[in-house]
Amino acid sequence: MYVTNADFIREWNKEAILTQNVLDGLTDDSLKQLVYPEGRTLGRIAWHLITSIPEYLAHFGLKIDRVENAENVPTSAKEIAETFKNVSSYASKVIEQQWTDESLKEVQTAFGREESNATIIMGLIKHIVHHRGQVTVLMRQAGIKPFGVYGPPKEDWIHLGVENPPH
């Protein structure tokens, strides 16, 4: 739980860097990777991860511009990564400017429950982490070595002296 805006911004920035590293590894071809035959593509999930940030914050009372053409998934991995960089930076500024430490204690209805704003923005980070995990799995399925988020990918364990990495 966040007690101050600075607590949130610190964690947001750490997670944004990790997410940026993952998105920077995408290729244009990888964006077409399907979850399953009728499912969403890696590009759609990555784009949802990005466009949902301002939508989520606006829903909970922050004044923030939405991503233009949010319904159209770019075919350029570079555009997706660049948009995330801009949106994540903009989101932290909006929270820093519009909410105070006291704002984090305020309670509002979130997904049918009464939640503090601190819990609501923690939910935003969890939402991004959830979709970032999906993206890394789909990258692997698309033949791309994903960036190691909270630990190294399997290919990098050997550099740590581990020949048979844990599962």
DRENVEX-196440 format. One record per residue (C-alpha): residue number from 0; y, x, z; residue in three letters. Coordinates in pm, 1 decimal, m for minus. Layout:
@nr->NUM, Y->Y, X->X, Z->Z, rest->ALA .
...
//
This chain:
@nr->0, Y->0.0, X->0.0, Z->0.0, rest->MET .
@nr->1, Y->346.2, X->122.9, Z->m81.0, rest->TYR .
@nr->2, Y->608.3, X->129.1, Z->193.8, rest->VAL .
@nr->3, Y->887.6, X->273.9, Z->m18.4, rest->THR .
@nr->4, Y->980.5, X->266.3, Z->m383.5, rest->ASN .
@nr->5, Y->943.4, X->643.8, Z->m380.0, rest->ALA .
@nr->6, Y->576.3, X->600.9, Z->m273.3, rest->ASP .
@nr->7, Y->512.8, X->376.8, Z->m571.4, rest->PHE .
@nr->8, Y->709.1, X->588.7, Z->m820.6, rest->ILE .
@nr->9, Y->519.4, X->900.4, Z->m712.0, rest->ARG .
@nr->10, Y->181.2, X->735.8, Z->m773.5, rest->GLU .
@nr->11, Y->300.8, X->560.9, Z->m1089.2, rest->TRP .
@nr->12, Y->412.9, X->891.8, Z->m1236.7, rest->ASN .
@nr->13, Y->81.3, X->1061.9, Z->m1152.6, rest->LYS .
@nr->14, Y->m120.4, X->780.9, Z->m1312.4, rest->GLU .
@nr->15, Y->116.0, X->770.0, Z->m1611.1, rest->ALA .
@nr->16, Y->55.0, X->1140.6, Z->m1677.7, rest->ILE .
@nr->17, Y->m322.1, X->1087.6, Z->m1662.9, rest->LEU .
@nr->18, Y->m297.4, X->786.2, Z->m1892.6, rest->THR .
@nr->19, Y->m69.8, X->976.0, Z->m2129.8, rest->GLN .
@nr->20, Y->m325.0, X->1257.9, Z->m2150.6, rest->ASN .
@nr->21, Y->m595.8, X->1006.8, Z->m2243.0, rest->VAL .
@nr->22, Y->m381.6, X->829.2, Z->m2502.8, rest->LEU .
@nr->23, Y->m270.3, X->1161.2, Z->m2653.6, rest->ASP .
@nr->24, Y->m637.5, X->1223.5, Z->m2738.2, rest->GLY .
@nr->25, Y->m670.3, X->915.8, Z->m2958.2, rest->LEU .
@nr->26, Y->m698.3, X->942.9, Z->m3334.4, rest->THR .
@nr->27, Y->m605.9, X->682.8, Z->m3592.7, rest->ASP .
@nr->28, Y->m976.0, X->633.2, Z->m3676.2, rest->ASP .
@nr->29, Y->m1072.2, X->594.9, Z->m3310.0, rest->SER .
@nr->30, Y->m843.5, X->292.8, Z->m3276.4, rest->LEU .
@nr->31, Y->m1098.4, X->95.6, Z->m3482.9, rest->LYS .
@nr->32, Y->m1383.3, X->153.7, Z->m3233.9, rest->GLN .
@nr->33, Y->m1517.5, X->m185.2, Z->m3126.4, rest->LEU .
@nr->34, Y->m1630.8, X->m270.6, Z->m2775.5, rest->VAL .
@nr->35, Y->m1903.8, X->m481.9, Z->m2937.3, rest->TYR .
@nr->36, Y->m1923.9, X->m642.9, Z->m3283.9, rest->PRO .
@nr->37, Y->m1701.7, X->m943.6, Z->m3204.6, rest->GLU .
@nr->38, Y->m1498.1, X->m765.1, Z->m2938.7, rest->GLY .
@nr->39, Y->m1163.8, X->m596.0, Z->m2915.8, rest->ARG .
@nr->40, Y->m1098.3, X->m254.9, Z->m3059.3, rest->THR .
@nr->41, Y->m1000.0, X->56.3, Z->m2869.5, rest->LEU .
@nr->42, Y->m655.6, X->20.2, Z->m3031.3, rest->GLY .
@nr->43, Y->m619.7, X->m338.1, Z->m2906.6, rest->ARG .
@nr->44, Y->m715.1, X->m237.0, Z->m2550.9, rest->ILE .
@nr->45, Y->m479.4, X->62.1, Z->m2549.7, rest->ALA .
@nr->46, Y->m199.0, X->m153.9, Z->m2688.1, rest->TRP .
@nr->47, Y->m267.3, X->m423.5, Z->m2427.1, rest->HIS .
@nr->48, Y->m250.7, X->m158.7, Z->m2154.1, rest->LEU .
@nr->49, Y->99.3, X->m70.1, Z->m2278.0, rest->ILE .
@nr->50, Y->243.9, X->m410.8, Z->m2363.4, rest->THR .
@nr->51, Y->121.5, X->m568.8, Z->m2041.6, rest->SER .
@nr->52, Y->339.7, X->m339.1, Z->m1827.9, rest->ILE .
@nr->53, Y->675.5, X->m506.6, Z->m1902.8, rest->PRO .
@nr->54, Y->510.7, X->m850.4, Z->m1927.5, rest->GLU .
@nr->55, Y->363.4, X->m806.8, Z->m1579.3, rest->TYR .
@nr->56, Y->688.7, X->m680.3, Z->m1427.9, rest->LEU .
@nr->57, Y->893.6, X->m958.3, Z->m1590.9, rest->ALA .
@nr->58, Y->648.3, X->m1215.9, Z->m1457.6, rest->HIS .
@nr->59, Y->725.6, X->m1095.7, Z->m1106.1, rest->PHE .
@nr->60, Y->1102.1, X->m1113.7, Z->m1142.8, rest->GLY .
@nr->61, Y->1212.4, X->m780.0, Z->m1282.4, rest->LEU .
@nr->62, Y->1453.3, X->m774.9, Z->m1572.7, rest->LYS .
@nr->63, Y->1281.1, X->m561.2, Z->m1833.8, rest->ILE .
@nr->64, Y->1265.9, X->m558.0, Z->m2211.9, rest->ASP .
@nr->65, Y->930.4, X->m638.7, Z->m2364.2, rest->ARG .
@nr->66, Y->763.4, X->m423.6, Z->m2627.3, rest->VAL .
@nr->67, Y->880.0, X->m525.1, Z->m2973.6, rest->GLU .
@nr->68, Y->604.1, X->m661.9, Z->m3197.1, rest->ASN .
@nr->69, Y->364.5, X->m661.9, Z->m2900.5, rest->ALA .
@nr->70, Y->120.9, X->m883.0, Z->m3088.9, rest->GLU .
@nr->71, Y->77.7, X->m625.6, Z->m3369.2, rest->ASN .
@nr->72, Y->m148.4, X->m336.6, Z->m3276.1, rest->VAL .
@nr->73, Y->m25.2, X->m16.2, Z->m3439.3, rest->PRO .
@nr->74, Y->m264.3, X->172.6, Z->m3665.2, rest->THR .
@nr->75, Y->m112.7, X->502.4, Z->m3553.4, rest->SER .
@nr->76, Y->m252.4, X->669.4, Z->m3242.0, rest->ALA .
@nr->77, Y->67.2, X->871.7, Z->m3216.2, rest->LYS .
@nr->78, Y->275.4, X->552.0, Z->m3206.4, rest->GLU .
@nr->79, Y->57.9, X->410.2, Z->m2929.8, rest->ILE .
@nr->80, Y->86.3, X->727.3, Z->m2721.0, rest->ALA .
@nr->81, Y->462.2, X->751.8, Z->m2778.4, rest->GLU .
@nr->82, Y->514.0, X->386.2, Z->m2687.6, rest->THR .
@nr->83, Y->323.8, X->436.0, Z->m2362.8, rest->PHE .
@nr->84, Y->541.6, X->734.1, Z->m2275.5, rest->LYS .
@nr->85, Y->856.2, X->526.3, Z->m2327.5, rest->ASN .
@nr->86, Y->729.2, X->210.8, Z->m2156.2, rest->VAL .
@nr->87, Y->589.5, X->387.5, Z->m1848.5, rest->SER .
@nr->88, Y->911.7, X->583.2, Z->m1799.0, rest->SER .
@nr->89, Y->1124.1, X->271.8, Z->m1849.9, rest->TYR .
@nr->90, Y->910.6, X->69.3, Z->m1606.2, rest->ALA .
@nr->91, Y->955.1, X->319.0, Z->m1323.6, rest->SER .
@nr->92, Y->1332.5, X->320.6, Z->m1379.1, rest->LYS .
@nr->93, Y->1344.8, X->m59.4, Z->m1374.8, rest->VAL .
@nr->94, Y->1154.8, X->m78.3, Z->m1045.0, rest->ILE .
@nr->95, Y->1364.6, X->199.1, Z->m895.1, rest->GLU .
@nr->96, Y->1688.0, X->25.2, Z->m999.4, rest->GLN .
@nr->97, Y->1597.8, X->m335.8, Z->m924.7, rest->GLN .
@nr->98, Y->1378.0, X->m322.4, Z->m615.6, rest->TRP .
@nr->99, Y->1454.2, X->m165.9, Z->m281.7, rest->THR .
@nr->100, Y->1211.6, X->m61.6, Z->m12.5, rest->ASP .
@nr->101, Y->1277.0, X->m403.2, Z->141.6, rest->GLU .
@nr->102, Y->1188.5, X->m573.0, Z->m188.7, rest->SER .
@nr->103, Y->835.9, X->m436.5, Z->m154.4, rest->LEU .
@nr->104, Y->785.5, X->m652.1, Z->157.0, rest->LYS .
@nr->105, Y->890.5, X->m973.5, Z->m16.0, rest->GLU .
@nr->106, Y->606.1, X->m1216.7, Z->m85.5, rest->VAL .
@nr->107, Y->550.2, X->m1424.1, Z->m396.9, rest->GLN .
@nr->108, Y->261.1, X->m1601.0, Z->m563.6, rest->THR .
@nr->109, Y->48.5, X->m1369.0, Z->m773.1, rest->ALA .
@nr->110, Y->m258.2, X->m1500.7, Z->m951.3, rest->PHE .
@nr->111, Y->m292.6, X->m1791.5, Z->m709.4, rest->GLY .
@nr->112, Y->m242.9, X->m1588.2, Z->m390.6, rest->ARG .
@nr->113, Y->54.1, X->m1499.5, Z->m177.5, rest->GLU .
@nr->114, Y->108.4, X->m1124.3, Z->m218.5, rest->GLU .
@nr->115, Y->378.2, X->m875.3, Z->m127.8, rest->SER .
@nr->116, Y->559.6, X->m704.8, Z->m411.5, rest->ASN .
@nr->117, Y->400.5, X->m379.9, Z->m292.3, rest->ALA .
@nr->118, Y->55.7, X->m531.8, Z->m349.2, rest->THR .
@nr->119, Y->164.5, X->m675.0, Z->m684.1, rest->ILE .
@nr->120, Y->276.9, X->m338.8, Z->m821.3, rest->ILE .
@nr->121, Y->m37.6, X->m176.0, Z->m683.7, rest->MET .
@nr->122, Y->m220.4, X->m433.7, Z->m897.4, rest->GLY .
@nr->123, Y->m29.7, X->m310.2, Z->m1200.9, rest->LEU .
@nr->124, Y->m155.0, X->42.8, Z->m1143.7, rest->ILE .
@nr->125, Y->m510.0, X->m86.7, Z->m1098.4, rest->LYS .
@nr->126, Y->m479.6, X->m282.5, Z->m1423.0, rest->HIS .
@nr->127, Y->m376.4, X->30.9, Z->m1610.8, rest->ILE .
@nr->128, Y->m654.8, X->236.2, Z->m1451.0, rest->VAL .
@nr->129, Y->m907.9, X->m33.4, Z->m1548.4, rest->HIS .
@nr->130, Y->m806.4, X->m30.3, Z->m1913.9, rest->HIS .
@nr->131, Y->m772.1, X->348.3, Z->m1920.3, rest->ARG .
@nr->132, Y->m1138.8, X->362.8, Z->m1815.9, rest->GLY .
@nr->133, Y->m1231.7, X->133.8, Z->m2102.6, rest->GLN .
@nr->134, Y->m1036.6, X->353.8, Z->m2341.9, rest->VAL .
@nr->135, Y->m1218.8, X->669.1, Z->m2227.9, rest->THR .
@nr->136, Y->m1559.4, X->507.8, Z->m2280.7, rest->VAL .
@nr->137, Y->m1460.1, X->387.1, Z->m2626.6, rest->LEU .
@nr->138, Y->m1324.2, X->732.8, Z->m2711.3, rest->MET .
@nr->139, Y->m1666.2, X->876.0, Z->m2629.4, rest->ARG .
@nr->140, Y->m1829.1, X->611.8, Z->m2851.2, rest->GLN .
@nr->141, Y->m1584.1, X->704.7, Z->m3128.2, rest->ALA .
@nr->142, Y->m1696.1, X->1067.3, Z->m3105.6, rest->GLY .
@nr->143, Y->m1393.4, X->1199.1, Z->m2916.2, rest->ILE .
@nr->144, Y->m1418.2, X->1404.2, Z->m2598.8, rest->LYS .
@nr->145, Y->m1200.3, X->1215.7, Z->m2350.4, rest->PRO .
@nr->146, Y->m951.5, X->1384.2, Z->m2122.8, rest->PHE .
@nr->147, Y->m1088.0, X->1438.3, Z->m1772.3, rest->GLY .
@nr->148, Y->m895.4, X->1195.4, Z->m1556.1, rest->VAL .
@nr->149, Y->m1020.3, X->1239.9, Z->m1198.4, rest->TYR .
@nr->150, Y->m1264.5, X->1511.6, Z->m1290.7, rest->GLY .
@nr->151, Y->m1380.5, X->1699.7, Z->m1596.5, rest->PRO .
@nr->152, Y->m1561.6, X->1537.1, Z->m1887.6, rest->PRO .
@nr->153, Y->m1923.9, X->1642.8, Z->m1925.9, rest->LYS .
@nr->154, Y->m1837.2, X->1913.1, Z->m2180.0, rest->GLU .
@nr->155, Y->m1613.1, X->2094.4, Z->m1932.6, rest->ASP .
@nr->156, Y->m1855.1, X->2121.6, Z->m1641.2, rest->TRP .
@nr->157, Y->m1999.2, X->2441.6, Z->m1789.4, rest->ILE .
@nr->158, Y->m1657.8, X->2606.9, Z->m1738.6, rest->HIS .
@nr->159, Y->m1697.2, X->2532.7, Z->m1368.3, rest->LEU .
@nr->160, Y->m2036.4, X->2704.9, Z->m1357.8, rest->GLY .
@nr->161, Y->m2233.0, X->2378.1, Z->m1360.1, rest->VAL .
@nr->162, Y->m2500.4, X->2360.9, Z->m1629.2, rest->GLU .
@nr->163, Y->m2637.8, X->2019.2, Z->m1537.5, rest->ASN .
@nr->164, Y->m2341.5, X->1801.7, Z->m1437.0, rest->PRO .
@nr->165, Y->m2390.8, X->1509.1, Z->m1199.1, rest->PRO .
@nr->166, Y->m2430.8, X->1169.6, Z->m1359.0, rest->HIS .
//
